[in-house]
Amino acid sequence: MIDKDLGILAGGVLEGRRIFSNTMKYVLMSTSSNFGNMFSAAGGSLLFNFLPMTPTQILLNNLLYDTGEMTIPTDHVDAELLERPAQWDIRLIRRFMILFGPISSIFDFATFAVMLFAFHAQGSLFQTAWFTESLGTQSLVIFAIRTRRVPFFRSRPSLALSMGTLGSVAVGLALPFSPIGRVFGFTPLPAVFLAVLGFMVVVYLAIVEIGKKVFFDRLPSRPHLPVGRFELAPALQTVERFASRWSTGRRPTLKSPKEQRAR
């Protein structure tokens, strides 16, 4: 049921900003990770006399990655991102991609070096190691990219996003040890490599956090707008007061987005 006053428009503006913010999270994450993976795959194909990852493994990697990130629309949005209108900025996306894409490639090549020189791996073992490292880093980085706050755990992700992302990574780690893993050409990974992988993921997220702070600190600053009721800026409260002139006679009560969806 739709309320019979124009005060609902203010909530619609807020919901539009939330949707746009979540859309940007996926765009920034996917462009940067794909840009980095392009360099890693090209470099691996030139350096090795075997495929660093088979086509089937690449497709499975993308399937698990996208399945986990389908939950981004449910994510919470930081209050400061709802205070003012946002716009599509292709230059910001390009700069973000150019900065963070090579960071992911650095850890891909680090995985290559570990498998070649420490484990003397080729073929299936090498492919399995890169599969798990690639899936883990490009999936878990959403927890850093989804917010501008540093450190990223100052912003709480939605339960669906957390479960979807961690679940896809867990499936990727378990596959090499399962019977179905042989279908995709996987080999069980040594426990030492899993420990190294955990360390690499922590270092990767720390470097992303540093890069994120540098990146967003260099953006042009805009004046701060205090957040009002239900995380609405004064401009949206003005919309509510203006809309009340055409209301049904009662004072409009602006509901939170959660209450609106419940109706």
N, C-alpha and C positions, 0 to 999 in steps of 0.2 A: 504494500500500500504506500502511495506517495503522499507526503504531507501537502496540505493545501495552502502553502505559503512559499515565497521565494527564498526563505532562509536556508532551504535545503541546498541552494546553489553554493553556499559557502563550503558546506561539507563536500560537495562535488569537486570544488577547486582543490581542496586538501587531498581528496582521493586521487585526483589526476596527478598531483605532484608526487604522491607515493608511487603510483604506477610508473611514472617517468623515471624516478630514481632507481627503482628495481630493474627497469629495462637497461639503464646505463650500467648497472653492475654487470649484467651478462655481456653487454657489448664490450666493455673494457677488459673483462676477463678473457673472453673468447678471442678477441683480436690480438691481445698480447701473447696468449699461449700459442695460438696458431702461427703467429709470426715467428716465435722462437722455435716451434717444432719444425718449421720449414727449414731453418738453418741446420738444425740437428740432423734431420733426415738427409738433407743434401750432403752435409759433411760426412755422415756415416757411410753413405753410398760411395763417396769418393775415396775414403780412407780404407775401407775394408773390402775383402774379396767375398763377403757374404752379406746377406740382407740384415741390417741392424734390427729390423722388425718386419715380419711378413705382412702382406696385405690383409689377411684374415685377422691377425692380431691388432693391426691398426684400426680396423672396423670395430672390433670388440672393445678396444680402448675408447673409441669415440662413443660407442653405445653406452658404456658404463658411465663415462664422463657426463654425457648429456642427460642420462637418466637421473643422476644425482642433482644436476643443476636445473632440472625442470621445476624444482621447488622454490626457485628464486622469487617468483611472484608472491609467495606467502611471507616473504621476509619482512622484518621490522625495518623501519626507516628512521634514522636519527632525526631528532627534533629540529636541529639546525638546518637540515636540508629541506624541511617543510616550511620554513619561515618566509621564503621568497620564491618567485617564479624561476624556473630553470629553462634553458633552451638547448637545442641540439647544437653541439660544437664539434665539428669534424676535426678542427685543428687540435683540440684537447685530446680527442681519441687518438689521433696520429702520434702526438707527442708521447702519450701514455704507452702506446704500442711500441714505439721505438726505444723507450727507456726500459720497459719491463720484459719485452720479448727476449732480448739478448741475455737478461739475467737467468731466465729459465734455460736458455741454451747452454750457459756456463755449467749448470748442474747436470744437464744431459751429457756434456763432454766429460765432466768429472766422473759420471757413472761409466762412460766408455773406458776411461783410464783405469778405474778401479777394477773393472772386469777383465781388461786385457793384461794389466801388469801385476795385479794382486792374485787374481783367480785364473789367469791364462784361459779365459773363457772365449768360446766361439760358438756360432750356431745357436742351438736351442737355449743354452744357459745364458748366453749374452742377450738374446732376444727377450727372455723372461725377465731378466734384471732391468732392462730398459723399459719394458712394459709396466712393471710395477712402479718404477721411479717416476716415469712420465705421468701415469695415472695419479699417483699420490701427490706430486707437486702441483700439477695443473688443477686438481680438484680442491685440495686443501687451501690453495691460495685465495679462494673465495672469501674465507674468513677475514683476510686482511684487506682485500679489495672492496668488500661490501661496505666499508665505513672509512671515513677520513680520520677517525680518531686514532691516536697513537698512545699506548699500544691498542691493538684491535680488540682485545677482550674487554675494553671499556664499553663496547657496544654489544648488546645481546642479540644474536641471530634467532630466527624463529625455530621452533622445534622441528618443523618439517625440513627446513634447510639443513639443520645439523644432522638429522637422522639420514636424510637422503645422501648428503655428501660423505659422511663417515661410512654409511652402508655400502656405497659404490666402491670406496677404497678398500673396505674389508673384503668384499667379493673379489676384487682384483688380487689381493694378497693371498686369499685362500685358494684361488683357482689352480695355481701350480702344484698344490699339494693334494688336489682332488682327482678322481679318475677322469672327469671331463676335461681336465687340463691337458691331457695327452691329445685330445681331439684338436686343440689349438696349437699344438707343438710346444707346450710349456714343459719345463723341467723344475723340480723342487729346488728352491734357493737355499744356499748355506745360511746357517744362523748368523754367521759373522757378517754376511752381506746385509741381512735384515737390520742388524744393529747399526751398520754403516749407513744404511738407508734412513733409519730414524734420525740419526745425527744430521744427515744432509738436509732432511726436510725442515728440521729446527733452524739450521743455519739459513736455509733458503727463505723461510718466513721472516727471519730477523732482517735479512738484507732487503726484502720487499718492504718491510716496515720503514727502514731508513730511507729507501728510495721514495716511498709514498709521502713521507714527511717533507722531503726536499721538493718533491713535485708539487704538492698542494700549497706549500708555503710560498712558492714562487708565483702562484696565480694571483691576479689582481684582487685585492681585498674589496669587499663591499660592506657598507655600514650594517652593524648588527641591529636586528629587529627583535625586541623582546617577544617571547612566545606567550600567547594568551590561553584562554580556555581551550582544552582539548588540543593543545599544540597549534593553535591558530594565531597568526600574526594579526596586528590591529587592522590591517587592510581587509582581512576576511571578516572581522567583527563589524567593520563598516558596511560590508555587503549585507550582513544580517540585519543591521538597523535600517538600511535603505529598503530591503525587501519587506520589512514588517509593515510598510505602508499599504501593501496589497495583500496582507494576510487575511485570515478568516475572522479577525477580531480578537483573537487571543494573542498573547505575547509569544512570539516564536521561540522555541527552545531548540538550540542547535545541538544535535546529538553527535556523539563520537562516531567515527567510521564503523567501529565494531557494532554499535547499537543500530546503525543504519542497515548494516548487512543482516542483522537479526530480523529486521522487519521484512 
